[in-house]
Amino acid sequence: MRRGACALLLALALGGCRKAASDPCADAEGGAPVGPALLAFLSRSRAAHHRADAFEERNDLKGTEVELDAVIHGPKPACPSAAEVREVLADTHARLGDLQSRHGDFAAALANVEQGLALVPEQGYFRGHLFEIRGLVEERQSKALAGRGDIAGAVSAEERALAAFQEAMRIQSEVIEKAAPGR
Amino acid sequence: MTSSPPPDDSAEPWLDTDTETALAEALRAAFAPAELLPARHAQILAAALEDPFAAPTQEEVRESERLRHALESDDDAHAGAALARALAAAARPAPLSEPRARRVAERAVRSRTNVVFVAFGAAALAAAAAFALFLARPTLEAQGDRPALARSRSTAELFHERFEPGQATARIDRIVSLRERELRDNQYALWGVR
């Protein structure tokens, strides 16, 4: 047993402070208390984004991707569904998508956007931002296709870009309304 | 928890002096525990738990289920359930019946060096009971005034402006900065110094 008899004793003496059947990550009034594991994840992610900045300034795409991938594939806290964890991961996917599309890797960029959207189903800033990035990716793809003479492909990508931008605007309008109703 | 019938003490062995002294000390501590310093309590918790906020493991879930069943079914074969009953007996001992009190007195008179009756049957169990009561005391006292802890939640409240591409690092800087403060507040609250 990971914590041994001492933990059993504590669980007994403290009157069962943990309910085995409940999921502290999914508590409606907020998740588990902010603890060291969550902070360790956030701190590690922050460090990775700063390292990614340094690589990006040197125009080192590969180095930047490695740093951001380390956030996505690195260790997660015991509550991987905690809101902060999902939002930071979603934002990292968005950054990766933006970066990859600027370097012409549209398929990888769109895959990152999709993975980010799956993490934040709530109608919030992060989801809206991912649609905005999807719009940017499609817009860049449209220009790239047009440059290669693929006009039909370019028009199609442009339509997808417009739809994504529209969805981003719709979500962010809702967010603004919620933050300041009646304005 | 249901109360068990009193044990048949006639077959209990007498204790040697050292064991008897240790048991008496443990019983006294369990019945009237001394104040535990919050800092010491936090140290004990930190030593016992790798991560107080970690989700329970499968093994812990199974073990808690076994303990619950043992507590509900009066099963003393489970060490945790036996300990819980020992704790209850130490903190709120049942009154001694007259015939049993007489038997205890007679045995004590026969052997003057042994004046403490073995109430739990095992000194280790009593010591463990005392230890558990020591640990529980600050928490039980705090139940009426449990500190409010900052909880994991969406970070959307931190962002009232449009997300700009290329500002992901600035966003995570802001998230970490706030959650660091909250973790520090949580730790102080758990230590009882807020």
Interface residues (C-beta under 8 A of the other chain):
Chain A: M1 R2 R3 C6 A7 L8 L9 L10 A11 L12 A13 L14 G16 C17 R18 A20 D23 P24 C25 D27 E29 G30 G31 A32 P33 V34 G35 P36 A37 L38 L39 L42 S43 S45 R46 H49 H50 A52 D53 A78 C79 A82 A83 E84 E87 V88 D91 T92 A94 R95 D98 E122 G124 Y125 F126 G128 H129 E132 I133 L136 Q172 V175 A179
Chain B: L45 A47 A48 L49 E50 D51 P52 F53 A54 A55 P56 T57 E59 E60 V61 E63 S64 E65 L67 G80 L83 A84 L87 A128 F131 A132 L133 L135 A136 T139 L149 A150 R151 S152 R153 S154 T155 A156 F159 H160 R162 F163 P165 G166 A168 T169 R171 I172 D173 I175 V176 R179 E180 E182 L183 N186
